[in-house]
Amino acid sequence: MLVYSPTKINIRKAKKALQQGEVIIYPTDTLYGLGADIFNQKAIKKVFSIKGKEFKVPLSVMVSSLKEIKELAWVDKEQEKLMSVLLPGPFTFILKKKAKISKILTGGKETIGVRIPDSKICQQLSKDFPITTTSANISGFKPSLSIKKITKEFNQQVKLVLKGEKLSGQPSIIVDLTEKPFKIFRF
């Protein structure tokens, strides 16, 4: 596994790895994430395997714009207004998914978690296609901000790692927009 600084060239390398069905680790505004192309079933399954995560637990998705969220999920005016105020930022919004979204990705659910991290690296990574955004840790264990620990934990299971700075260390706040009133699941 190679560890890179997030230069433009290295972000292009990461995007190429994603397009080839590989899994990468990248910094968000909150934690390090495991990224894979959400339209590549084999890559999605690899993320579940790497995390030791059950398939009934959904993976969230990272995009770079509200327009891209609308391509993946059904968004009404009230939901759009709220997201336009809070994104980019440390929020994951639960919405009703569109048919093109795999039920493997969503744990068999009819909803999808979407976010736009407040990170130029994330926005560049997800600009051309959405990728998974689940914390880079084994399920049931606390995520780490240490590159040394992360590379040791995921040795040879991911193609590359992009280093980051200024991660908050707190997971994103999950807001379910599928019910009214909207529900906050995690602070």
Secondary structure, 3 states (H helix, E strand, C coil): CEEECCCHHHHHHHHHHHHCCCCEEEECCCCEEEECECCCHHHHHHHHHHHCCCCCCCCCEECCCHHHHHHHEECCHHHHHHHHHHCCCCEEEEEEECCCCCCCCCCCCCEEEEECCCCHHHHHHCCCCCEECEECCCCCCCCCCCHHHHHHHCCCCCCEEECCCCCCCCCCEEEECCCCCCEEEEC
